Amino acid sequence: MKQWVTESAKLIRKVTVVAGEVPKEGASRWTLPVYTLTFENPGQDKTMPSLGCRIDRGDVVKVLIPGYKPKSYSMSAARPGEFDLTVKVYPGGKCSGYLDSVKVGETVEVFAKGKKERRPGGSHVGLVAFGVGITEALPIAAAELQKGVHEVHLLWAARTYADMFWHDEIAELQAAHEAFKVTRILSREDREGCLRGRVEARVLEDVFGSWKGNPQARFLTVGTKEMMRQAEATLTRVGFPWPDCALLAK
Ligand SMILES: Cc1cc2nc3c(=O)[nH]c(=O)nc-3n(C[C@H](O)[C@H](O)[C@H](O)COP(=O)(O)OP(=O)(O)OC[C@H]3O[C@@H](n4cnc5c(N)ncnc54)[C@H](O)[C@@H]3O)c2cc1C
């Protein structure tokens, strides 16, 4: 098996973000639990960015699953000496199940990975996040707002409102930055204040249409590869050609 150069990070806190539901018999889907795991930096290193992981560039933390390959997680926050991973736990999930099984005081093997760079432009930044993809999108929204861009619009898609989290964090960021707009869209629930449906052309038109023709508009999609490819193709169709309008470049 390939040898990976990893470092040991100690789990120091585990906080429930979404409690989740016990699966109902016969139910095909249910709300899955989400936890924020806080790890001490390897060697108690206080230098930032933690692990050298640039949250604002979409770098990831690779977690080595014993006897398996490393899997990617976005660093959802970092403070001197520690960093967070916010993890949705899938039934039978090799990596998420492993992370869920780690006890406070135990260590995991990790390393940071990422070479992407922020592309020039981006007076208007659109972030299209699917489900737990918010763990990458929200820290990037915060970083873009810090730069003083004209507008950051987060379009966050999930099945139900119960699958969503970090509402207080989003509200705080909105209170601090008038430039931060948020649209939530649910595929399986009608809810006041949220759109209903999927991230299709008419939704992207409605949310980002007023930016059309602005060569400064930049976008980031975060989700499974398939969701991202689909969203990028739809952005292209509605007038934001991919990858010309990508926020990050490899
Ligand atoms: C760049 C990047 C960043 C990521 N960041 C995060 C993050 O911050 N937090 C986080 O929780 N995850 C994140 N992921 C996803 C993570 O890497 C794993 O894919 C996820 O934890 C599932 O792995 P697993 O080994 O637990 O599940 P597996 O053992 O691969 O699968 C177990 C079961 O869960 C189902 N399943 C797995 N993934 C999904 C999915 N996305 N949607 C629906 N069903 C699924 C499978 O179909 C299977 O039935 C990220 C992925 C990438 C590529």
The ligand as a Gaussian input file, in Angstrom:
#p B3LYP/6-31G(d) Opt

LIG

0 1
 C      -12.823000      18.044000      -1.530000
 C      -13.780000      17.320000      -0.596000
 C      -14.114000      17.893000       0.617000
 C      -15.001000      17.232000       1.484000
 N      -15.323000      17.809000       2.670000
 C      -16.189000      17.198000       3.505000
 C      -16.543000      17.796000       4.749000
 O      -16.060000      18.873000       5.117000
 N      -17.425000      17.137000       5.534000
 C      -17.970000      15.939000       5.165000
 O      -18.776000      15.386000       5.935000
 N      -17.636000      15.343000       4.005000
 C      -16.759000      15.931000       3.174000
 N      -16.397000      15.318000       2.001000
 C      -16.908000      13.960000       1.707000
 C      -15.952000      12.923000       2.356000
 O      -14.691000      12.952000       1.709000
 C      -16.480000      11.484000       2.218000
 O      -16.769000      11.232000       0.867000
 C      -17.731000      11.247000       3.061000
 O      -17.415000      11.404000       4.440000
 C      -18.262000       9.827000       2.840000
 O      -17.198000       8.940000       3.010000
 P      -17.380000       7.578000       3.813000
 O      -16.064000       6.813000       3.656000
 O      -17.873000       7.806000       5.190000
 O      -18.561000       6.875000       3.008000
 P      -18.466000       5.608000       2.017000
 O      -17.932000       4.429000       2.770000
 O      -17.725000       6.035000       0.782000
 O      -20.000000       5.431000       1.681000
 C      -20.927000       4.946000       2.690000
 C      -22.352000       5.184000       2.251000
 O      -22.641000       6.592000       2.260000
 C      -23.082000       7.017000       0.977000
 N      -22.485000       8.314000       0.674000
 C      -21.182000       8.612000       0.703000
 N      -20.978000       9.896000       0.370000
 C      -22.205000      10.414000       0.102000
 C      -22.685000      11.676000      -0.285000
 N      -21.848000      12.719000      -0.480000
 N      -24.034000      11.845000      -0.448000
 C      -24.874000      10.819000      -0.236000
 N      -24.490000       9.590000       0.143000
 C      -23.177000       9.388000       0.305000
 C      -22.552000       5.981000       0.000000
 O      -23.370000       5.893000      -1.161000
 C      -22.624000       4.707000       0.817000
 O      -23.926000       4.158000       0.794000
 C      -15.535000      15.970000       1.125000
 C      -15.176000      15.389000      -0.112000
 C      -14.320000      16.060000      -0.959000
 C      -13.949000      15.405000      -2.269000

